[in-house]
Amino acid sequence: MRIAKWHPGKLIILWSWGSVFAALTLTSFLVSPVSASPGLHLCELLITLLIPAALSGITWTWLSGRELDI
């Protein structure tokens, strides 16, 4: 199924779960010191940044499909 045909509720669910997961990784990122595990610290930061970027891409694609329907 194309993203452009999704019901808006699916985006709400994606953003909700993505926000929870990003918040958990951000919390872990802020609590642990860098010196304890620099590799894990970098992964937590990248995950925290990539989740909103990926969800924004999905939303952009969905909204672009909605523009074509108008």
mmCIF file of the N, C-alpha and C atoms, coordinates in Angstrom:
data_MODEL
# 
_entry.id   MODEL 
# 
loop_
_atom_site.group_PDB 
_atom_site.id 
_atom_site.type_symbol 
_atom_site.label_atom_id 
_atom_site.label_alt_id 
_atom_site.label_comp_id 
_atom_site.label_asym_id 
_atom_site.label_entity_id 
_atom_site.label_seq_id 
_atom_site.pdbx_PDB_ins_code 
_atom_site.Cartn_x 
_atom_site.Cartn_y 
_atom_site.Cartn_z 
_atom_site.occupancy 
_atom_site.B_iso_or_equiv 
_atom_site.pdbx_formal_charge 
_atom_site.auth_seq_id 
_atom_site.auth_comp_id 
_atom_site.auth_asym_id 
_atom_site.auth_atom_id 
_atom_site.pdbx_PDB_model_num 
ATOM 1   N N  . MET A 1 1  ? 0.844  -1.176 0.000  1.00 0.00 ? 1  MET A N  1 
ATOM 2   C CA . MET A 1 1  ? 0.000  0.000  0.000  1.00 0.00 ? 1  MET A CA 1 
ATOM 3   C C  . MET A 1 1  ? 0.892  1.242  0.000  1.00 0.00 ? 1  MET A C  1 
ATOM 4   N N  . ARG A 1 2  ? 0.554  2.193  -0.866 1.00 0.00 ? 2  ARG A N  1 
ATOM 5   C CA . ARG A 1 2  ? 1.325  3.425  -0.946 1.00 0.00 ? 2  ARG A CA 1 
ATOM 6   C C  . ARG A 1 2  ? 1.083  4.295  0.283  1.00 0.00 ? 2  ARG A C  1 
ATOM 7   N N  . ILE A 1 3  ? 2.127  4.983  0.699  1.00 0.00 ? 3  ILE A N  1 
ATOM 8   C CA . ILE A 1 3  ? 2.034  5.845  1.875  1.00 0.00 ? 3  ILE A CA 1 
ATOM 9   C C  . ILE A 1 3  ? 1.001  6.949  1.661  1.00 0.00 ? 3  ILE A C  1 
ATOM 10  N N  . ALA A 1 4  ? 0.878  7.431  0.432  1.00 0.00 ? 4  ALA A N  1 
ATOM 11  C CA . ALA A 1 4  ? -0.050 8.530  0.150  1.00 0.00 ? 4  ALA A CA 1 
ATOM 12  C C  . ALA A 1 4  ? -1.494 8.150  0.442  1.00 0.00 ? 4  ALA A C  1 
ATOM 13  N N  . LYS A 1 5  ? -1.808 6.873  0.445  1.00 0.00 ? 5  LYS A N  1 
ATOM 14  C CA . LYS A 1 5  ? -3.187 6.415  0.676  1.00 0.00 ? 5  LYS A CA 1 
ATOM 15  C C  . LYS A 1 5  ? -3.456 6.089  2.146  1.00 0.00 ? 5  LYS A C  1 
ATOM 16  N N  . TRP A 1 6  ? -2.470 6.266  3.007  1.00 0.00 ? 6  TRP A N  1 
ATOM 17  C CA . TRP A 1 6  ? -2.643 5.936  4.418  1.00 0.00 ? 6  TRP A CA 1 
ATOM 18  C C  . TRP A 1 6  ? -3.681 6.830  5.073  1.00 0.00 ? 6  TRP A C  1 
ATOM 19  N N  . HIS A 1 7  ? -4.339 6.274  6.064  1.00 0.00 ? 7  HIS A N  1 
ATOM 20  C CA . HIS A 1 7  ? -5.234 7.046  6.931  1.00 0.00 ? 7  HIS A CA 1 
ATOM 21  C C  . HIS A 1 7  ? -4.349 7.883  7.861  1.00 0.00 ? 7  HIS A C  1 
ATOM 22  N N  . PRO A 1 8  ? -4.742 9.113  8.203  1.00 0.00 ? 8  PRO A N  1 
ATOM 23  C CA . PRO A 1 8  ? -3.925 9.949  9.093  1.00 0.00 ? 8  PRO A CA 1 
ATOM 24  C C  . PRO A 1 8  ? -3.613 9.293  10.443 1.00 0.00 ? 8  PRO A C  1 
ATOM 25  N N  . GLY A 1 9  ? -4.472 8.392  10.879 1.00 0.00 ? 9  GLY A N  1 
ATOM 26  C CA . GLY A 1 9  ? -4.236 7.701  12.148 1.00 0.00 ? 9  GLY A CA 1 
ATOM 27  C C  . GLY A 1 9  ? -2.962 6.884  12.145 1.00 0.00 ? 9  GLY A C  1 
ATOM 28  N N  . LYS A 1 10 ? -2.591 6.348  10.994 1.00 0.00 ? 10 LYS A N  1 
ATOM 29  C CA . LYS A 1 10 ? -1.345 5.574  10.914 1.00 0.00 ? 10 LYS A CA 1 
ATOM 30  C C  . LYS A 1 10 ? -0.135 6.456  11.171 1.00 0.00 ? 10 LYS A C  1 
ATOM 31  N N  . LEU A 1 11 ? -0.182 7.685  10.670 1.00 0.00 ? 11 LEU A N  1 
ATOM 32  C CA . LEU A 1 11 ? 0.921  8.606  10.947 1.00 0.00 ? 11 LEU A CA 1 
ATOM 33  C C  . LEU A 1 11 ? 0.971  8.981  12.423 1.00 0.00 ? 11 LEU A C  1 
ATOM 34  N N  . ILE A 1 12 ? -0.183 9.143  13.027 1.00 0.00 ? 12 ILE A N  1 
ATOM 35  C CA . ILE A 1 12 ? -0.238 9.459  14.449 1.00 0.00 ? 12 ILE A CA 1 
ATOM 36  C C  . ILE A 1 12 ? 0.368  8.327  15.263 1.00 0.00 ? 12 ILE A C  1 
ATOM 37  N N  . ILE A 1 13 ? 0.042  7.096  14.905 1.00 0.00 ? 13 ILE A N  1 
ATOM 38  C CA . ILE A 1 13 ? 0.612  5.941  15.608 1.00 0.00 ? 13 ILE A CA 1 
ATOM 39  C C  . ILE A 1 13 ? 2.125  5.884  15.408 1.00 0.00 ? 13 ILE A C  1 
ATOM 40  N N  . LEU A 1 14 ? 2.586  6.094  14.171 1.00 0.00 ? 14 LEU A N  1 
ATOM 41  C CA . LEU A 1 14 ? 4.030  6.085  13.914 1.00 0.00 ? 14 LEU A CA 1 
ATOM 42  C C  . LEU A 1 14 ? 4.753  7.150  14.722 1.00 0.00 ? 14 LEU A C  1 
ATOM 43  N N  . TRP A 1 15 ? 4.222  8.378  14.716 1.00 0.00 ? 15 TRP A N  1 
ATOM 44  C CA . TRP A 1 15 ? 4.861  9.451  15.459 1.00 0.00 ? 15 TRP A CA 1 
ATOM 45  C C  . TRP A 1 15 ? 4.813  9.208  16.968 1.00 0.00 ? 15 TRP A C  1 
ATOM 46  N N  . SER A 1 16 ? 3.741  8.606  17.448 1.00 0.00 ? 16 SER A N  1 
ATOM 47  C CA . SER A 1 16 ? 3.639  8.320  18.882 1.00 0.00 ? 16 SER A CA 1 
ATOM 48  C C  . SER A 1 16 ? 4.704  7.323  19.315 1.00 0.00 ? 16 SER A C  1 
ATOM 49  N N  . TRP A 1 17 ? 4.762  6.191  18.627 1.00 0.00 ? 17 TRP A N  1 
ATOM 50  C CA . TRP A 1 17 ? 5.765  5.183  18.981 1.00 0.00 ? 17 TRP A CA 1 
ATOM 51  C C  . TRP A 1 17 ? 7.184  5.678  18.714 1.00 0.00 ? 17 TRP A C  1 
ATOM 52  N N  . GLY A 1 18 ? 7.369  6.399  17.622 1.00 0.00 ? 18 GLY A N  1 
ATOM 53  C CA . GLY A 1 18 ? 8.693  6.949  17.336 1.00 0.00 ? 18 GLY A CA 1 
ATOM 54  C C  . GLY A 1 18 ? 9.141  7.943  18.389 1.00 0.00 ? 18 GLY A C  1 
ATOM 55  N N  . SER A 1 19 ? 8.220  8.764  18.856 1.00 0.00 ? 19 SER A N  1 
ATOM 56  C CA . SER A 1 19 ? 8.549  9.741  19.906 1.00 0.00 ? 19 SER A CA 1 
ATOM 57  C C  . SER A 1 19 ? 8.924  9.061  21.209 1.00 0.00 ? 19 SER A C  1 
ATOM 58  N N  . VAL A 1 20 ? 8.181  8.026  21.555 1.00 0.00 ? 20 VAL A N  1 
ATOM 59  C CA . VAL A 1 20 ? 8.489  7.280  22.785 1.00 0.00 ? 20 VAL A CA 1 
ATOM 60  C C  . VAL A 1 20 ? 9.878  6.658  22.686 1.00 0.00 ? 20 VAL A C  1 
ATOM 61  N N  . PHE A 1 21 ? 10.153 5.998  21.556 1.00 0.00 ? 21 PHE A N  1 
ATOM 62  C CA . PHE A 1 21 ? 11.455 5.342  21.389 1.00 0.00 ? 21 PHE A CA 1 
ATOM 63  C C  . PHE A 1 21 ? 12.592 6.363  21.361 1.00 0.00 ? 21 PHE A C  1 
ATOM 64  N N  . ALA A 1 22 ? 12.397 7.484  20.664 1.00 0.00 ? 22 ALA A N  1 
ATOM 65  C CA . ALA A 1 22 ? 13.426 8.531  20.625 1.00 0.00 ? 22 ALA A CA 1 
ATOM 66  C C  . ALA A 1 22 ? 13.637 9.134  22.009 1.00 0.00 ? 22 ALA A C  1 
ATOM 67  N N  . ALA A 1 23 ? 12.558 9.327  22.764 1.00 0.00 ? 23 ALA A N  1 
ATOM 68  C CA . ALA A 1 23 ? 12.684 9.875  24.124 1.00 0.00 ? 23 ALA A CA 1 
ATOM 69  C C  . ALA A 1 23 ? 13.449 8.920  25.040 1.00 0.00 ? 23 ALA A C  1 
ATOM 70  N N  . LEU A 1 24 ? 13.184 7.628  24.900 1.00 0.00 ? 24 LEU A N  1 
ATOM 71  C CA . LEU A 1 24 ? 13.907 6.651  25.721 1.00 0.00 ? 24 LEU A CA 1 
ATOM 72  C C  . LEU A 1 24 ? 15.395 6.632  25.386 1.00 0.00 ? 24 LEU A C  1 
ATOM 73  N N  . THR A 1 25 ? 15.728 6.679  24.098 1.00 0.00 ? 25 THR A N  1 
ATOM 74  C CA . THR A 1 25 ? 17.149 6.686  23.739 1.00 0.00 ? 25 THR A CA 1 
ATOM 75  C C  . THR A 1 25 ? 17.809 8.009  24.126 1.00 0.00 ? 25 THR A C  1 
ATOM 76  N N  . LEU A 1 26 ? 17.068 9.109  24.039 1.00 0.00 ? 26 LEU A N  1 
ATOM 77  C CA . LEU A 1 26 ? 17.623 10.393 24.464 1.00 0.00 ? 26 LEU A CA 1 
ATOM 78  C C  . LEU A 1 26 ? 17.865 10.406 25.970 1.00 0.00 ? 26 LEU A C  1 
ATOM 79  N N  . THR A 1 27 ? 16.953 9.819  26.721 1.00 0.00 ? 27 THR A N  1 
ATOM 80  C CA . THR A 1 27 ? 17.140 9.721  28.173 1.00 0.00 ? 27 THR A CA 1 
ATOM 81  C C  . THR A 1 27 ? 18.382 8.913  28.505 1.00 0.00 ? 27 THR A C  1 
ATOM 82  N N  . SER A 1 28 ? 18.533 7.788  27.821 1.00 0.00 ? 28 SER A N  1 
ATOM 83  C CA . SER A 1 28 ? 19.722 6.962  28.034 1.00 0.00 ? 28 SER A CA 1 
ATOM 84  C C  . SER A 1 28 ? 20.986 7.719  27.627 1.00 0.00 ? 28 SER A C  1 
ATOM 85  N N  . PHE A 1 29 ? 20.915 8.469  26.550 1.00 0.00 ? 29 PHE A N  1 
ATOM 86  C CA . PHE A 1 29 ? 22.048 9.272  26.079 1.00 0.00 ? 29 PHE A CA 1 
ATOM 87  C C  . PHE A 1 29 ? 22.459 10.314 27.113 1.00 0.00 ? 29 PHE A C  1 
ATOM 88  N N  . LEU A 1 30 ? 21.480 10.968 27.713 1.00 0.00 ? 30 LEU A N  1 
ATOM 89  C CA . LEU A 1 30 ? 21.779 12.043 28.663 1.00 0.00 ? 30 LEU A CA 1 
ATOM 90  C C  . LEU A 1 30 ? 22.237 11.530 30.020 1.00 0.00 ? 30 LEU A C  1 
ATOM 91  N N  . VAL A 1 31 ? 21.831 10.327 30.378 1.00 0.00 ? 31 VAL A N  1 
ATOM 92  C CA . VAL A 1 31 ? 22.152 9.797  31.703 1.00 0.00 ? 31 VAL A CA 1 
ATOM 93  C C  . VAL A 1 31 ? 23.547 9.178  31.750 1.00 0.00 ? 31 VAL A C  1 
ATOM 94  N N  . SER A 1 32 ? 23.926 8.475  30.694 1.00 0.00 ? 32 SER A N  1 
ATOM 95  C CA . SER A 1 32 ? 25.208 7.769  30.721 1.00 0.00 ? 32 SER A CA 1 
ATOM 96  C C  . SER A 1 32 ? 26.353 8.696  30.302 1.00 0.00 ? 32 SER A C  1 
ATOM 97  N N  . PRO A 1 33 ? 27.497 8.566  30.986 1.00 0.00 ? 33 PRO A N  1 
ATOM 98  C CA . PRO A 1 33 ? 28.655 9.387  30.601 1.00 0.00 ? 33 PRO A CA 1 
ATOM 99  C C  . PRO A 1 33 ? 29.298 8.857  29.317 1.00 0.00 ? 33 PRO A C  1 
ATOM 100 N N  . VAL A 1 34 ? 29.883 9.747  28.550 1.00 0.00 ? 34 VAL A N  1 
ATOM 101 C CA . VAL A 1 34 ? 30.519 9.358  27.292 1.00 0.00 ? 34 VAL A CA 1 
ATOM 102 C C  . VAL A 1 34 ? 31.700 8.430  27.544 1.00 0.00 ? 34 VAL A C  1 
ATOM 103 N N  . SER A 1 35 ? 32.431 8.667  28.593 1.00 0.00 ? 35 SER A N  1 
ATOM 104 C CA . SER A 1 35 ? 33.626 7.876  28.868 1.00 0.00 ? 35 SER A CA 1 
ATOM 105 C C  . SER A 1 35 ? 33.302 6.411  29.165 1.00 0.00 ? 35 SER A C  1 
ATOM 106 N N  . ALA A 1 36 ? 32.083 6.127  29.611 1.00 0.00 ? 36 ALA A N  1 
ATOM 107 C CA . ALA A 1 36 ? 31.713 4.739  29.927 1.00 0.00 ? 36 ALA A CA 1 
ATOM 108 C C  . ALA A 1 36 ? 31.628 3.886  28.670 1.00 0.00 ? 36 ALA A C  1 
ATOM 109 N N  . SER A 1 37 ? 31.046 4.427  27.617 1.00 0.00 ? 37 SER A N  1 
ATOM 110 C CA . SER A 1 37 ? 30.886 3.676  26.374 1.00 0.00 ? 37 SER A CA 1 
ATOM 111 C C  . SER A 1 37 ? 30.670 4.651  25.212 1.00 0.00 ? 37 SER A C  1 
ATOM 112 N N  . PRO A 1 38 ? 31.763 5.105  24.607 1.00 0.00 ? 38 PRO A N  1 
ATOM 113 C CA . PRO A 1 38 ? 31.617 6.099  23.533 1.00 0.00 ? 38 PRO A CA 1 
ATOM 114 C C  . PRO A 1 38 ? 30.837 5.577  22.321 1.00 0.00 ? 38 PRO A C  1 
ATOM 115 N N  . GLY A 1 39 ? 31.011 4.321  21.965 1.00 0.00 ? 39 GLY A N  1 
ATOM 116 C CA . GLY A 1 39 ? 30.294 3.754  20.822 1.00 0.00 ? 39 GLY A CA 1 
ATOM 117 C C  . GLY A 1 39 ? 28.799 3.699  21.054 1.00 0.00 ? 39 GLY A C  1 
ATOM 118 N N  . LEU A 1 40 ? 28.403 3.252  22.218 1.00 0.00 ? 40 LEU A N  1 
ATOM 119 C CA . LEU A 1 40 ? 26.990 3.192  22.563 1.00 0.00 ? 40 LEU A CA 1 
ATOM 120 C C  . LEU A 1 40 ? 26.406 4.597  22.639 1.00 0.00 ? 40 LEU A C  1 
ATOM 121 N N  . HIS A 1 41 ? 27.163 5.521  23.169 1.00 0.00 ? 41 HIS A N  1 
ATOM 122 C CA . HIS A 1 41 ? 26.723 6.910  23.277 1.00 0.00 ? 41 HIS A CA 1 
ATOM 123 C C  . HIS A 1 41 ? 26.447 7.495  21.883 1.00 0.00 ? 41 HIS A C  1 
ATOM 124 N N  . LEU A 1 42 ? 27.338 7.198  20.934 1.00 0.00 ? 42 LEU A N  1 
ATOM 125 C CA . LEU A 1 42 ? 27.157 7.672  19.571 1.00 0.00 ? 42 LEU A CA 1 
ATOM 126 C C  . LEU A 1 42 ? 25.920 7.033  18.928 1.00 0.00 ? 42 LEU A C  1 
ATOM 127 N N  . CYS A 1 43 ? 25.725 5.737  19.136 1.00 0.00 ? 43 CYS A N  1 
ATOM 128 C CA . CYS A 1 43 ? 24.543 5.048  18.595 1.00 0.00 ? 43 CYS A CA 1 
ATOM 129 C C  . CYS A 1 43 ? 23.252 5.639  19.160 1.00 0.00 ? 43 CYS A C  1 
ATOM 130 N N  . GLU A 1 44 ? 23.238 5.925  20.451 1.00 0.00 ? 44 GLU A N  1 
ATOM 131 C CA . GLU A 1 44 ? 22.046 6.515  21.062 1.00 0.00 ? 44 GLU A CA 1 
ATOM 132 C C  . GLU A 1 44 ? 21.752 7.882  20.462 1.00 0.00 ? 44 GLU A C  1 
ATOM 133 N N  . LEU A 1 45 ? 22.793 8.683  20.230 1.00 0.00 ? 45 LEU A N  1 
ATOM 134 C CA . LEU A 1 45 ? 22.599 9.993  19.629 1.00 0.00 ? 45 LEU A CA 1 
ATOM 135 C C  . LEU A 1 45 ? 22.076 9.863  18.202 1.00 0.00 ? 45 LEU A C  1 
ATOM 136 N N  . LEU A 1 46 ? 22.660 8.958  17.419 1.00 0.00 ? 46 LEU A N  1 
ATOM 137 C CA . LEU A 1 46 ? 22.223 8.771  16.040 1.00 0.00 ? 46 LEU A CA 1 
ATOM 138 C C  . LEU A 1 46 ? 20.785 8.278  15.964 1.00 0.00 ? 46 LEU A C  1 
ATOM 139 N N  . ILE A 1 47 ? 20.415 7.354  16.842 1.00 0.00 ? 47 ILE A N  1 
ATOM 140 C CA . ILE A 1 47 ? 19.035 6.857  16.865 1.00 0.00 ? 47 ILE A CA 1 
ATOM 141 C C  . ILE A 1 47 ? 18.076 7.998  17.195 1.00 0.00 ? 47 ILE A C  1 
ATOM 142 N N  . THR A 1 48 ? 18.458 8.812  18.182 1.00 0.00 ? 48 THR A N  1 
ATOM 143 C CA . THR A 1 48 ? 17.610 9.935  18.591 1.00 0.00 ? 48 THR A CA 1 
ATOM 144 C C  . THR A 1 48 ? 17.425 10.928 17.446 1.00 0.00 ? 48 THR A C  1 
ATOM 145 N N  . LEU A 1 49 ? 18.420 11.095 16.595 1.00 0.00 ? 49 LEU A N  1 
ATOM 146 C CA . LEU A 1 49 ? 18.319 12.021 15.474 1.00 0.00 ? 49 LEU A CA 1 
ATOM 147 C C  . LEU A 1 49 ? 17.664 11.399 14.239 1.00 0.00 ? 49 LEU A C  1 
ATOM 148 N N  . LEU A 1 50 ? 17.891 10.113 14.020 1.00 0.00 ? 50 LEU A N  1 
ATOM 149 C CA . LEU A 1 50 ? 17.378 9.461  12.810 1.00 0.00 ? 50 LEU A CA 1 
ATOM 150 C C  . LEU A 1 50 ? 15.886 9.156  12.872 1.00 0.00 ? 50 LEU A C  1 
ATOM 151 N N  . ILE A 1 51 ? 15.362 8.880  14.052 1.00 0.00 ? 51 ILE A N  1 
ATOM 152 C CA . ILE A 1 51 ? 13.930 8.568  14.158 1.00 0.00 ? 51 ILE A CA 1 
ATOM 153 C C  . ILE A 1 51 ? 13.068 9.741  13.683 1.00 0.00 ? 51 ILE A C  1 
ATOM 154 N N  . PRO A 1 52 ? 13.259 10.958 14.205 1.00 0.00 ? 52 PRO A N  1 
ATOM 155 C CA . PRO A 1 52 ? 12.441 12.071 13.693 1.00 0.00 ? 52 PRO A CA 1 
ATOM 156 C C  . PRO A 1 52 ? 12.704 12.354 12.210 1.00 0.00 ? 52 PRO A C  1 
ATOM 157 N N  . ALA A 1 53 ? 13.936 12.166 11.751 1.00 0.00 ? 53 ALA A N  1 
ATOM 158 C CA . ALA A 1 53 ? 14.238 12.398 10.338 1.00 0.00 ? 53 ALA A CA 1 
ATOM 159 C C  . ALA A 1 53 ? 13.490 11.397 9.457  1.00 0.00 ? 53 ALA A C  1 
ATOM 160 N N  . ALA A 1 54 ? 13.480 10.133 9.846  1.00 0.00 ? 54 ALA A N  1 
ATOM 161 C CA . ALA A 1 54 ? 12.770 9.115  9.068  1.00 0.00 ? 54 ALA A CA 1 
ATOM 162 C C  . ALA A 1 54 ? 11.260 9.359  9.092  1.00 0.00 ? 54 ALA A C  1 
ATOM 163 N N  . LEU A 1 55 ? 10.734 9.674  10.246 1.00 0.00 ? 55 LEU A N  1 
ATOM 164 C CA . LEU A 1 55 ? 9.296  9.949  10.348 1.00 0.00 ? 55 LEU A CA 1 
ATOM 165 C C  . LEU A 1 55 ? 8.906  11.214 9.577  1.00 0.00 ? 55 LEU A C  1 
ATOM 166 N N  . SER A 1 56 ? 9.796  12.193 9.541  1.00 0.00 ? 56 SER A N  1 
ATOM 167 C CA . SER A 1 56 ? 9.527  13.397 8.747  1.00 0.00 ? 56 SER A CA 1 
ATOM 168 C C  . SER A 1 56 ? 9.506  13.055 7.260  1.00 0.00 ? 56 SER A C  1 
ATOM 169 N N  . GLY A 1 57 ? 10.391 12.175 6.830  1.00 0.00 ? 57 GLY A N  1 
ATOM 170 C CA . GLY A 1 57 ? 10.390 11.733 5.437  1.00 0.00 ? 57 GLY A CA 1 
ATOM 171 C C  . GLY A 1 57 ? 9.115  11.010 5.070  1.00 0.00 ? 57 GLY A C  1 
ATOM 172 N N  . ILE A 1 58 ? 8.646  10.145 5.953  1.00 0.00 ? 58 ILE A N  1 
ATOM 173 C CA . ILE A 1 58 ? 7.391  9.434  5.711  1.00 0.00 ? 58 ILE A CA 1 
ATOM 174 C C  . ILE A 1 58 ? 6.227  10.419 5.650  1.00 0.00 ? 58 ILE A C  1 
ATOM 175 N N  . THR A 1 59 ? 6.208  11.374 6.575  1.00 0.00 ? 59 THR A N  1 
ATOM 176 C CA . THR A 1 59 ? 5.134  12.370 6.601  1.00 0.00 ? 59 THR A CA 1 
ATOM 177 C C  . THR A 1 59 ? 5.182  13.250 5.356  1.00 0.00 ? 59 THR A C  1 
ATOM 178 N N  . TRP A 1 60 ? 6.373  13.630 4.935  1.00 0.00 ? 60 TRP A N  1 
ATOM 179 C CA . TRP A 1 60 ? 6.526  14.447 3.729  1.00 0.00 ? 60 TRP A CA 1 
ATOM 180 C C  . TRP A 1 60 ? 5.970  13.703 2.516  1.00 0.00 ? 60 TRP A C  1 
ATOM 181 N N  . THR A 1 61 ? 6.288  12.418 2.406  1.00 0.00 ? 61 THR A N  1 
ATOM 182 C CA . THR A 1 61 ? 5.782  11.612 1.297  1.00 0.00 ? 61 THR A CA 1 
ATOM 183 C C  . THR A 1 61 ? 4.258  11.521 1.353  1.00 0.00 ? 61 THR A C  1 
ATOM 184 N N  . TRP A 1 62 ? 3.712  11.326 2.544  1.00 0.00 ? 62 TRP A N  1 
ATOM 185 C CA . TRP A 1 62 ? 2.265  11.232 2.703  1.00 0.00 ? 62 TRP A CA 1 
ATOM 186 C C  . TRP A 1 62 ? 1.588  12.538 2.309  1.00 0.00 ? 62 TRP A C  1 
ATOM 187 N N  . LEU A 1 63 ? 2.141  13.661 2.791  1.00 0.00 ? 63 LEU A N  1 
ATOM 188 C CA . LEU A 1 63 ? 1.553  14.958 2.476  1.00 0.00 ? 63 LEU A CA 1 
ATOM 189 C C  . LEU A 1 63 ? 1.698  15.302 0.988  1.00 0.00 ? 63 LEU A C  1 
ATOM 190 N N  . SER A 1 64 ? 2.786  14.883 0.372  1.00 0.00 ? 64 SER A N  1 
ATOM 191 C CA . SER A 1 64 ? 2.967  15.117 -1.055 1.00 0.00 ? 64 SER A CA 1 
ATOM 192 C C  . SER A 1 64 ? 1.911  14.370 -1.857 1.00 0.00 ? 64 SER A C  1 
ATOM 193 N N  . GLY A 1 65 ? 1.566  13.173 -1.434 1.00 0.00 ? 65 GLY A N  1 
ATOM 194 C CA . GLY A 1 65 ? 0.520  12.414 -2.098 1.00 0.00 ? 65 GLY A CA 1 
ATOM 195 C C  . GLY A 1 65 ? -0.834 13.069 -1.923 1.00 0.00 ? 65 GLY A C  1 
ATOM 196 N N  . ARG A 1 66 ? -1.039 13.717 -0.787 1.00 0.00 ? 66 ARG A N  1 
ATOM 197 C CA . ARG A 1 66 ? -2.310 14.410 -0.533 1.00 0.00 ? 66 ARG A CA 1 
ATOM 198 C C  . ARG A 1 66 ? -2.438 15.649 -1.428 1.00 0.00 ? 66 ARG A C  1 
ATOM 199 N N  . GLU A 1 67 ? -1.319 16.303 -1.728 1.00 0.00 ? 67 GLU A N  1 
ATOM 200 C CA . GLU A 1 67 ? -1.346 17.486 -2.596 1.00 0.00 ? 67 GLU A CA 1 
ATOM 201 C C  . GLU A 1 67 ? -1.804 17.100 -3.999 1.00 0.00 ? 67 GLU A C  1 
ATOM 202 N N  . LEU A 1 68 ? -1.415 15.919 -4.453 1.00 0.00 ? 68 LEU A N  1 
ATOM 203 C CA . LEU A 1 68 ? -1.768 15.472 -5.794 1.00 0.00 ? 68 LEU A CA 1 
ATOM 204 C C  . LEU A 1 68 ? -3.257 15.159 -5.911 1.00 0.00 ? 68 LEU A C  1 
ATOM 205 N N  . ASP A 1 69 ? -3.886 14.798 -4.786 1.00 0.00 ? 69 ASP A N  1 
ATOM 206 C CA . ASP A 1 69 ? -5.307 14.461 -4.796 1.00 0.00 ? 69 ASP A CA 1 
ATOM 207 C C  . ASP A 1 69 ? -6.214 15.677 -4.866 1.00 0.00 ? 69 ASP A C  1 
ATOM 208 N N  . ILE A 1 70 ? -5.680 16.842 -4.524 1.00 0.00 ? 70 ILE A N  1 
ATOM 209 C CA . ILE A 1 70 ? -6.520 18.041 -4.460 1.00 0.00 ? 70 ILE A CA 1 
ATOM 210 C C  . ILE A 1 70 ? -6.857 18.552 -5.833 1.00 0.00 ? 70 ILE A C  1 
# 
